[in-house]
Amino acid sequence: MNSISLAGRIGQDPELRYTSSDNAVCNISIATRNYQGETDWHRVVCWGKTAENIERYLRKGDWVVVRGSLGYRKWTDREGIEKVSAEINAQEVTFMTKPTRDRNPAPKVAPAPEPAATPKDDLSDLPF
C-alpha cells in the first residue's frame, strides 16, 4: 500500500491552475521537521475542489495535514540531464489553521432600498 501522511506548514502561497480539460490543480510545498530538528520540504499536488479551496483559503505559514500517495516525476532539464522528484498526490487535506482569509470573497450585495412610504388609505388627495 502506497500511503503517506504529513503535518506541516505551507511554504508559499498556493497558486491555482487549470489543465486543458478544465481540471483544477494546485501545487504546494509543505515544511516538516525531522528528528534532528532540520526542515524537510515536500511537494504536494492537489486536484479538483480541494485545489480550489486550498488556493482560496490557505496562505504561506498555514498548518495542514496531508494524506495521499507518494509518486515520482521524471523530467529532463535544459542541459539534458534527467531529474527525478518525489511528490505527494493528495487525496485529503485537513486545514489545521482556521481559514479566515478568503482570497476570492463572494461579491458584496448592496442592501435592498427601503420601500417607499405607502400612501394612506385616504383617497381624497388623488387628482381624479
DSSP file (Angstrom, degrees, kcal/mol; ACC not computed):
  #  RESIDUE AA STRUCTURE BP1 BP2  ACC     N-H-->O    O-->H-N    N-H-->O    O-->H-N    TCO  KAPPA ALPHA  PHI   PSI    X-CA   Y-CA   Z-CA
    1    1 A M              0   0    0      0, 0.0     2,-0.9     0, 0.0    68,-0.0   0.000 360.0 360.0 360.0 130.6    0.0    0.0    0.0
    2    2 A N        +     0   0    0      2,-0.0     2,-0.4    67,-0.0     0, 0.0  -0.848 360.0 143.9-100.6 100.5    1.4    3.4   -1.0
    3    3 A S        +     0   0    0     -2,-0.9     2,-0.3    66,-0.1    66,-0.2  -0.999  21.9 178.8-143.4 140.8    0.2    5.9    1.6
    4    4 A I  E     -A   68   0A   0     64,-2.6    64,-2.4    -2,-0.4     2,-0.4  -0.999   8.0-167.2-142.8 143.7    1.7    8.9    3.3
    5    5 A S  E     +A   67   0A   0     -2,-0.3     2,-0.4    62,-0.2    62,-0.2  -1.000  11.9 179.2-130.1 133.1    0.6   11.4    5.9
    6    6 A L  E     -A   66   0A   0     60,-2.6    60,-2.9    -2,-0.4     2,-0.5  -0.983  15.4-163.1-132.9 144.3    2.3   14.7    6.7
    7    7 A A  E     +A   65   0A   0     -2,-0.4     2,-0.3    58,-0.2    58,-0.2  -0.997  41.3 110.1-123.7 126.1    1.6   17.5    9.1
    8    8 A G  E     -A   64   0A   0     56,-2.3    56,-2.8    -2,-0.5     2,-0.3  -0.951  60.6 -73.6-171.1-171.3    3.4   20.8    8.4
    9    9 A R  E     -AB  63  31A   0     22,-1.8    22,-3.0    -2,-0.3     2,-0.3  -0.811  44.7-107.8-108.2 146.1    3.2   24.4    7.3
   10   10 A I  E     - B   0  30A   0     52,-2.4    51,-3.1    -2,-0.3    20,-0.2  -0.539  23.4-153.1 -72.2 132.1    2.7   25.7    3.7
   11   11 A G  S    S+     0   0    0     18,-2.8     2,-0.3    -2,-0.3    -1,-0.1   0.696  70.7   4.8 -84.5 -21.1    5.9   27.2    2.4
   12   12 A Q  S    S-     0   0    0     17,-0.4    17,-0.3    47,-0.1    -1,-0.2  -0.980  93.5 -74.5-156.3 159.8    4.5   29.7   -0.1
   13   13 A D        -     0   0    0     -2,-0.3    46,-0.1     1,-0.1    42,-0.1  -0.328  58.1-111.0 -57.8 134.1    1.1   31.0   -1.1
   14   14 A P        -     0   0    0      0, 0.0     2,-0.4     0, 0.0    14,-0.1  -0.337  26.6-152.4 -66.7 148.8   -0.7   28.4   -3.3
   15   15 A E  E     -C   27   0A   0     12,-0.7    12,-0.8    -3,-0.1     2,-0.4  -0.993   7.4-145.3-125.8 127.5   -1.3   29.1   -7.0
   16   16 A L  E     +C   26   0A   0     -2,-0.4     2,-0.3    10,-0.2    10,-0.2  -0.729  21.3 172.6 -94.3 137.5   -4.2   27.5   -8.8
   17   17 A R  E     -C   25   0A   0      8,-2.5     8,-2.6    -2,-0.4     2,-0.4  -0.869  21.9-135.2-131.9 168.3   -4.0   26.4  -12.4
   18   18 A Y  E     -C   24   0A   0     -2,-0.3     6,-0.2     6,-0.2     2,-0.0  -0.986  16.4-129.8-127.2 139.9   -6.4   24.6  -14.7
   19   19 A T    >   -     0   0    0      4,-2.4     3,-2.2    -2,-0.4     6,-0.0  -0.244  38.7 -95.9 -75.5 172.5   -5.5   21.8  -17.1
   20   20 A S  T 3  S+     0   0    0      1,-0.3    -1,-0.1     2,-0.1    -2,-0.0   0.753 129.1  55.4 -63.2 -22.7   -6.5   21.8  -20.8
   21   21 A S  T 3  S-     0   0    0      2,-0.1    -1,-0.3     0, 0.0    -2,-0.0   0.176 123.6-106.9 -94.6  17.3   -9.5   19.7  -19.7
   22   22 A D    <   +     0   0    0     -3,-2.2     2,-0.5     1,-0.2    -2,-0.1   0.763  68.6 148.8  66.8  29.9  -10.5   22.3  -17.1
   23   23 A N        -     0   0    0     24,-0.0    -4,-2.4    25,-0.0    -1,-0.2  -0.830  47.7-122.9 -92.8 131.6   -9.4   20.3  -14.0
   24   24 A A  E     +C   18   0A   0     -2,-0.5    24,-2.0    -6,-0.2     2,-0.3  -0.520  33.2 179.5 -73.3 137.3   -8.2   22.5  -11.1
   25   25 A V  E     -CD  17  47A   0     -8,-2.6    -8,-2.5    22,-0.2     2,-0.4  -0.998   7.8-175.9-140.5 138.0   -4.7   21.7   -9.9
   26   26 A C  E     -CD  16  46A   0     20,-2.4    20,-2.7    -2,-0.3     2,-0.5  -0.995   9.8-156.8-136.4 127.8   -2.7   23.3   -7.1
   27   27 A N  E     +CD  15  45A   0    -12,-0.8   -12,-0.7    -2,-0.4     2,-0.3  -0.887  19.0 172.7-102.9 133.6    0.9   22.6   -6.1
   28   28 A I  E     - D   0  44A   0     16,-2.5    16,-2.9    -2,-0.5     2,-0.4  -0.944  25.5-135.0-133.1 158.2    2.0   23.5   -2.6
   29   29 A S  E     - D   0  43A   0     -2,-0.3   -18,-2.8   -17,-0.3     2,-0.5  -0.947  17.4-156.2-113.1 138.0    5.2   22.8   -0.6
   30   30 A I  E     -BD  10  42A   0     12,-2.6    12,-2.0    -2,-0.4     2,-0.5  -0.947   4.0-149.0-116.3 130.1    4.9   21.6    3.0
   31   31 A A  E     +BD   9  41A   0    -22,-3.0   -22,-1.8    -2,-0.5     2,-0.3  -0.855  21.8 173.2 -98.3 129.5    7.7   22.1    5.5
   32   32 A T  E     - D   0  40A   0      8,-2.6     8,-3.0    -2,-0.5     2,-0.4  -0.873  28.7-120.6-126.9 163.6    8.1   19.5    8.3
   33   33 A R  E     - D   0  39A   0     -2,-0.3     6,-0.2     6,-0.2     2,-0.1  -0.896  22.8-150.7-105.3 133.9   10.7   18.9   11.0
   34   34 A N    >   -     0   0    0      4,-2.6     3,-2.1    -2,-0.4     6,-0.0  -0.350  39.3 -88.1 -91.5-179.0   12.8   15.8   11.1
   35   35 A Y  T 3  S+     0   0    0      1,-0.3    -1,-0.1     2,-0.1    -2,-0.0   0.744 127.3  56.6 -64.3 -23.5   14.2   14.2   14.3
   36   36 A Q  T 3  S-     0   0    0      2,-0.1    -1,-0.3     1,-0.0     3,-0.1   0.418 119.4-109.4 -86.5   2.3   17.4   16.3   14.0
   37   37 A G  S <  S+     0   0    0     -3,-2.1     2,-0.2     1,-0.3    -2,-0.1   0.582  75.6 134.9  82.0   9.9   15.3   19.5   14.0
   38   38 A E        -     0   0    0      1,-0.0    -4,-2.6     0, 0.0     2,-0.4  -0.581  59.0-109.8 -90.3 155.8   16.0   20.2   10.4
   39   39 A T  E     -D   33   0A   0     -6,-0.2     2,-0.4    -2,-0.2    -6,-0.2  -0.725  28.2-164.9 -88.4 130.0   13.4   21.3    7.9
   40   40 A D  E     -D   32   0A   0     -8,-3.0    -8,-2.6    -2,-0.4     2,-0.4  -0.918  10.3-144.9-110.0 141.2   12.3   18.9    5.2
   41   41 A W  E     -D   31   0A   0     -2,-0.4     2,-0.4   -10,-0.2   -10,-0.2  -0.882  13.2-169.3-110.1 139.0   10.3   20.1    2.2
   42   42 A H  E     -D   30   0A   0    -12,-2.0   -12,-2.6    -2,-0.4     2,-0.4  -0.990  17.1-136.4-130.3 132.8    7.7   18.1    0.4
   43   43 A R  E     -De  29  87A   0     43,-0.5    45,-2.8    -2,-0.4     2,-0.4  -0.739  24.1-169.1 -87.7 134.2    5.9   18.8   -2.9
   44   44 A V  E     -De  28  88A   0    -16,-2.9   -16,-2.5    -2,-0.4     2,-0.5  -0.986  10.3-158.9-128.4 134.0    2.2   18.2   -2.8
   45   45 A V  E     -De  27  89A   0     43,-3.1    45,-2.5    -2,-0.4     2,-0.3  -0.956  12.4-172.4-113.1 127.2   -0.2   18.1   -5.8
   46   46 A C  E     -D   26   0A   0    -20,-2.7   -20,-2.4    -2,-0.5     2,-0.3  -0.903   4.2-160.5-120.2 148.3   -3.9   18.7   -5.1
   47   47 A W  E >>  -D   25   0A   0     43,-0.4     4,-0.9    -2,-0.3     3,-0.9  -0.839  43.1 -10.0-127.2 160.1   -6.8   18.4   -7.6
   48   48 A G  H 3> S-     0   0    0    -24,-2.0     4,-2.0    -2,-0.3     3,-0.2  -0.164 121.8  -7.4  63.0-141.0  -10.4   19.5   -8.1
   49   49 A K  H 3> S+     0   0    0      1,-0.2     4,-2.8     2,-0.2    -1,-0.2   0.835 133.6  59.6 -61.5 -34.4  -12.4   21.2   -5.3
   50   50 A T  H <> S+     0   0    0     -3,-0.9     4,-2.3     1,-0.2    -1,-0.2   0.932 106.3  47.6 -60.0 -44.7   -9.5   20.5   -2.8
   51   51 A A  H  X S+     0   0    0     -4,-0.9     4,-2.2    -3,-0.2    -2,-0.2   0.921 112.7  48.5 -61.4 -45.3   -7.2   22.5   -5.1
   52   52 A E  H  X S+     0   0    0     -4,-2.0     4,-1.8     1,-0.2    -2,-0.2   0.896 112.4  48.2 -64.3 -40.5   -9.7   25.4   -5.4
   53   53 A N  H  X S+     0   0    0     -4,-2.8     4,-2.5     2,-0.2     5,-0.4   0.871 109.6  52.5 -68.8 -36.8  -10.3   25.5   -1.6
   54   54 A I  H  X S+     0   0    0     -4,-2.3     4,-2.2    -5,-0.2    -2,-0.2   0.942 112.1  45.2 -63.1 -46.5   -6.6   25.5   -0.8
   55   55 A E  H  < S+     0   0    0     -4,-2.2    -1,-0.2     1,-0.2    -2,-0.2   0.860 116.5  47.5 -64.9 -34.4   -6.0   28.4   -3.1
   56   56 A R  H  < S+     0   0    0     -4,-1.8    47,-2.9    -5,-0.2    48,-0.2   0.883 126.9  19.1 -75.0 -39.2   -9.0   30.3   -1.8
   57   57 A Y  H  < S+     0   0    0     -4,-2.5    44,-0.6    45,-0.2     2,-0.3   0.685 105.3  75.5-112.1 -20.7   -8.4   29.9    2.0
   58   58 A L     <  +     0   0    0     -4,-2.2     2,-0.3    -5,-0.4    45,-0.1  -0.695  48.2 179.9-106.4 152.1   -4.8   29.0    2.7
   59   59 A R    >   -     0   0    0     -2,-0.3     3,-2.1   -46,-0.1   -49,-0.3  -0.826  45.4 -60.7-134.9 171.5   -1.6   31.1    2.8
   60   60 A K  T 3  S+     0   0    0     -2,-0.3   -49,-0.2     1,-0.3     3,-0.1  -0.321 122.4  25.5 -53.2 132.6    2.1   30.7    3.5
   61   61 A G  T 3  S+     0   0    0    -51,-3.1    -1,-0.3     1,-0.3   -50,-0.1   0.218  86.4 135.3  94.5 -14.3    2.6   29.6    7.0
   62   62 A D    <   -     0   0    0     -3,-2.1   -52,-2.4   -53,-0.1     2,-0.4  -0.407  56.1-120.3 -70.6 147.3   -0.8   27.9    7.5
   63   63 A W  E     +A    9   0A   0    -54,-0.2    33,-2.2    -3,-0.1    34,-1.2  -0.737  39.3 168.1 -92.6 129.9   -0.8   24.5    9.2
   64   64 A V  E     -AF   8  95A   0    -56,-2.8   -56,-2.3    -2,-0.4     2,-0.5  -0.947  30.8-141.5-138.1 158.4   -2.2   21.5    7.2
   65   65 A V  E     -AF   7  94A   0     29,-2.0    29,-3.0    -2,-0.3     2,-0.4  -0.996  23.8-164.2-117.9 127.3   -2.3   17.7    7.4
   66   66 A V  E     -AF   6  93A   0    -60,-2.9   -60,-2.6    -2,-0.5     2,-0.4  -0.935   8.9-174.9-116.8 132.5   -2.0   16.0    4.0
   67   67 A R  E     +AF   5  92A   0     25,-2.8    24,-2.7    -2,-0.4    25,-2.2  -0.993  34.2  99.3-124.3 134.0   -2.9   12.3    3.3
   68   68 A G  E     -AF   4  90A   0    -64,-2.4   -64,-2.6    -2,-0.4     2,-0.3  -0.907  64.7 -59.4-176.8-156.3   -2.1   10.8   -0.1
   69   69 A S  E     - F   0  89A   0     20,-1.8    20,-2.9    -2,-0.3     2,-0.4  -0.888  41.0-120.8-118.9 149.2    0.2    8.6   -2.1
   70   70 A L  E     + F   0  88A   0     -2,-0.3     2,-0.3    18,-0.2    18,-0.2  -0.725  38.0 168.6 -89.8 132.5    3.8    9.1   -2.9
   71   71 A G  E     - F   0  87A   0     16,-2.9    16,-2.7    -2,-0.4     2,-0.4  -0.875  25.4-132.5-136.5 170.3    4.8    9.3   -6.5
   72   72 A Y  E     - F   0  86A   0     -2,-0.3     2,-0.4    14,-0.2    14,-0.2  -0.970  11.1-157.9-128.0 142.1    7.9   10.3   -8.6
   73   73 A R  E     - F   0  85A   0     12,-2.8    12,-2.3    -2,-0.4     2,-0.4  -0.976   6.6-158.9-121.7 132.2    8.1   12.6  -11.6
   74   74 A K  E     + F   0  84A   0     -2,-0.4     2,-0.3    10,-0.2    10,-0.2  -0.876  20.2 156.3-109.5 142.5   10.9   12.4  -14.2
   75   75 A W  E     - F   0  83A   0      8,-2.1     8,-3.8    -2,-0.4     2,-0.5  -0.971  38.1-117.7-154.3 166.2   11.9   15.2  -16.5
   76   76 A T  E     - F   0  82A   0     -2,-0.3     6,-0.2     6,-0.3    -2,-0.0  -0.939  29.8-140.9-110.9 127.7   14.9   16.5  -18.5
   77   77 A D    >   -     0   0    0      4,-2.7     3,-1.9    -2,-0.5    -1,-0.0  -0.115  36.5 -86.8 -79.3-177.3   16.3   19.9  -17.6
   78   78 A R  T 3  S+     0   0    0      1,-0.3    -1,-0.1     2,-0.1    -2,-0.0   0.763 128.0  54.4 -63.9 -26.8   17.6   22.5  -20.0
   79   79 A E  T 3  S-     0   0    0      2,-0.1    -1,-0.3     1,-0.0     3,-0.1   0.428 121.0-106.2 -87.8   2.2   21.1   20.9  -20.0
   80   80 A G  S <  S+     0   0    0     -3,-1.9     2,-0.5     1,-0.3    -2,-0.1   0.593  73.1 142.1  86.4  10.7   19.6   17.5  -21.0
   81   81 A I        -     0   0    0      1,-0.0    -4,-2.7     0, 0.0     2,-0.4  -0.741  52.1-125.3 -89.9 130.5   20.1   16.0  -17.5
   82   82 A E  E     - F   0  76A   0     -2,-0.5     2,-0.3    -6,-0.2    -6,-0.3  -0.592  31.3-169.0 -76.9 130.8   17.4   13.6  -16.4
   83   83 A K  E     - F   0  75A   0     -8,-3.8    -8,-2.1    -2,-0.4     2,-0.4  -0.839  10.1-160.3-119.1 155.5   15.9   14.7  -13.0
   84   84 A V  E     - F   0  74A   0     -2,-0.3     2,-0.4   -10,-0.2   -10,-0.2  -0.999   9.2-178.5-134.6 135.6   13.6   12.9  -10.6
   85   85 A S  E     - F   0  73A   0    -12,-2.3   -12,-2.8    -2,-0.4     2,-0.3  -0.993  21.8-130.9-134.9 147.3   11.5   14.4   -7.8
   86   86 A A  E     + F   0  72A   0     -2,-0.4   -43,-0.5   -14,-0.2     2,-0.3  -0.720  30.2 174.4 -90.9 142.7    9.2   12.9   -5.3
   87   87 A E  E     -eF  43  71A   0    -16,-2.7   -16,-2.9    -2,-0.3     2,-0.5  -0.991  28.7-124.3-147.2 154.8    5.7   14.4   -4.8
   88   88 A I  E     -eF  44  70A   0    -45,-2.8   -43,-3.1    -2,-0.3     2,-1.0  -0.870  13.2-148.2-101.6 125.6    2.6   13.6   -2.8
   89   89 A N  E     -eF  45  69A   0    -20,-2.9   -20,-1.8    -2,-0.5     2,-0.2  -0.831  28.8-137.6 -90.9 104.0   -0.7   13.2   -4.7
   90   90 A A  E     + F   0  68A   0    -45,-2.5   -43,-0.4    -2,-1.0   -22,-0.3  -0.423  35.0 170.1 -73.1 130.1   -3.1   14.5   -2.1
   91   91 A Q  E    S+     0   0A   0    -24,-2.7     2,-0.3     1,-0.4   -23,-0.2   0.614  77.3  20.4-102.6 -23.4   -6.3   12.6   -1.5
   92   92 A E  E     - F   0  67A   0    -25,-2.2   -25,-2.8     2,-0.0     2,-0.4  -0.981  60.3-173.8-149.1 132.6   -7.2   14.5    1.6
   93   93 A V  E     - F   0  66A   0     -2,-0.3     2,-0.5   -27,-0.2   -27,-0.2  -0.989   9.9-160.5-128.4 122.3   -6.1   17.9    3.0
   94   94 A T  E     - F   0  65A   0    -29,-3.0   -29,-2.0    -2,-0.4     2,-0.7  -0.900  15.9-136.0-105.0 124.8   -7.2   19.0    6.5
   95   95 A F  E     + F   0  64A   0     -2,-0.5   -31,-0.2   -31,-0.2    -2,-0.0  -0.694  24.5 176.0 -79.6 115.9   -6.9   22.7    7.3
   96   96 A M        +     0   0    0    -33,-2.2     2,-0.5    -2,-0.7   -32,-0.2   0.667  66.5  69.5 -93.4 -20.2   -5.5   23.0   10.8
   97   97 A T  S    S-     0   0    0    -34,-1.2   -35,-0.1     1,-0.0     0, 0.0  -0.842 101.5-105.8 -94.8 133.4   -5.4   26.8   10.6
   98   98 A K        -     0   0    0     -2,-0.5     2,-1.7     1,-0.1     3,-0.2  -0.413  31.9-127.2 -60.1 122.0   -8.8   28.4   10.7
   99   99 A P        +     0   0    0      0, 0.0    -1,-0.1     0, 0.0   -41,-0.1  -0.529  55.5 143.3 -76.7  88.6   -9.4   29.6    7.1
  100  100 A T        +     0   0    0     -2,-1.7     2,-0.9   -43,-0.2   -42,-0.1   0.535  49.0  78.5-102.2  -8.6  -10.3   33.2    7.8
  101  101 A R        -     0   0    0    -44,-0.6     2,-0.8    -3,-0.2    -1,-0.2  -0.714  60.6-171.5-108.1  83.7   -8.7   34.8    4.7
  102  102 A D        -     0   0    0     -2,-0.9   -45,-0.2     1,-0.2   -46,-0.1  -0.641   4.8-167.6 -75.7 111.6  -11.0   34.2    1.8
  103  103 A R  S    S+     0   0    0    -47,-2.9    -1,-0.2    -2,-0.8   -46,-0.1   0.794  84.6  37.2 -70.7 -29.3   -9.0   35.3   -1.2
  104  104 A N  S    S-     0   0    0    -48,-0.2    -1,-0.3    -3,-0.1   -48,-0.1  -0.604  84.4-172.5-123.0  68.6  -12.0   35.3   -3.6
  105  105 A P        -     0   0    0      0, 0.0     3,-0.1     0, 0.0    -4,-0.0  -0.197  33.9 -95.7 -64.8 155.1  -14.9   36.5   -1.4
  106  106 A A        -     0   0    0      1,-0.1     3,-0.1     3,-0.0    -4,-0.0  -0.378  55.5 -87.4 -64.1 147.3  -18.4   36.4   -2.8
  107  107 A P        -     0   0    0      0, 0.0     2,-0.3     0, 0.0    -1,-0.1  -0.289  46.0-111.6 -59.4 139.9  -19.4   39.7   -4.3
  108  108 A K        -     0   0    0     -3,-0.1     2,-0.5     1,-0.0     0, 0.0  -0.549  28.0-145.2 -73.4 134.5  -20.9   42.0   -1.8
  109  109 A V        -     0   0    0     -2,-0.3     3,-0.1    -3,-0.1    -1,-0.0  -0.891  14.9-125.8-104.4 126.9  -24.6   42.6   -2.3
  110  110 A A        -     0   0    0     -2,-0.5     0, 0.0     1,-0.1     0, 0.0  -0.428  35.2-101.0 -68.4 143.4  -25.9   46.0   -1.5
  111  111 A P        -     0   0    0      0, 0.0    -1,-0.1     0, 0.0     3,-0.1  -0.331  44.0 -97.8 -64.0 148.6  -28.8   46.0    0.9
  112  112 A A        -     0   0    0      1,-0.1    -3,-0.0    -3,-0.1     2,-0.0  -0.388  45.6-104.1 -64.8 141.9  -32.2   46.4   -0.7
  113  113 A P        -     0   0    0      0, 0.0    -1,-0.1     0, 0.0     3,-0.1  -0.316  41.2 -95.1 -67.0 152.4  -33.5   50.0   -0.6
  114  114 A E        -     0   0    0      1,-0.1     3,-0.1    -3,-0.1     2,-0.0  -0.410  48.3-104.3 -63.3 139.1  -36.2   50.8    1.9
  115  115 A P        -     0   0    0      0, 0.0    -1,-0.1     0, 0.0     3,-0.1  -0.371  40.2-101.5 -66.4 146.9  -39.6   50.6    0.4
  116  116 A A        -     0   0    0      1,-0.1     2,-0.1    -3,-0.1     0, 0.0  -0.312  49.0 -87.2 -64.8 150.9  -41.2   53.9   -0.4
  117  117 A A        -     0   0    0      1,-0.1    -1,-0.1    -3,-0.1     3,-0.0  -0.362  45.4-125.1 -60.1 132.8  -43.9   55.0    2.1
  118  118 A T        -     0   0    0     -3,-0.1    -1,-0.1     1,-0.1     3,-0.1  -0.617  27.9-108.0 -81.1 138.8  -47.2   53.6    1.1
  119  119 A P        -     0   0    0      0, 0.0    -1,-0.1     0, 0.0     4,-0.1  -0.292  37.5-106.1 -64.5 151.0  -50.0   56.1    0.7
  120  120 A K        -     0   0    0      2,-0.1    -3,-0.0     1,-0.1     0, 0.0  -0.221  31.0-104.7 -69.8 166.4  -52.6   56.2    3.3
  121  121 A D  S    S+     0   0    0     -3,-0.1     2,-0.7     2,-0.1    -1,-0.1   0.535  91.0 110.1 -72.1  -4.3  -56.0   54.8    2.6
  122  122 A D        -     0   0    0      1,-0.2     3,-0.4     2,-0.0    -2,-0.1  -0.647  46.1-176.4 -74.4 114.6  -57.3   58.4    2.3
  123  123 A L    >   +     0   0    0     -2,-0.7     3,-1.4     1,-0.2    -1,-0.2   0.306  54.8 101.4 -94.7   7.1  -58.1   58.8   -1.4
  124  124 A S  T 3  S+     0   0    0      1,-0.3    -1,-0.2     3,-0.0    -2,-0.0   0.733  75.9  57.3 -68.5 -22.0  -59.1   62.5   -1.1
  125  125 A D  T 3  S+     0   0    0     -3,-0.4    -1,-0.3     3,-0.0    -2,-0.1   0.421  78.8 113.8 -90.8   4.0  -55.7   63.8   -2.5
  126  126 A L  S <  S-     0   0    0     -3,-1.4    -3,-0.0     1,-0.1     0, 0.0  -0.521  70.8-130.3 -73.1 141.4  -56.0   61.8   -5.8
  127  127 A P              0   0    0      0, 0.0    -1,-0.1     0, 0.0    -3,-0.0   0.493 360.0 360.0 -74.8  -2.2  -56.3   64.1   -8.8
  128  128 A F              0   0    0      0, 0.0    -3,-0.0     0, 0.0    -2,-0.0   0.384 360.0 360.0-125.5 360.0  -59.3   62.2  -10.3
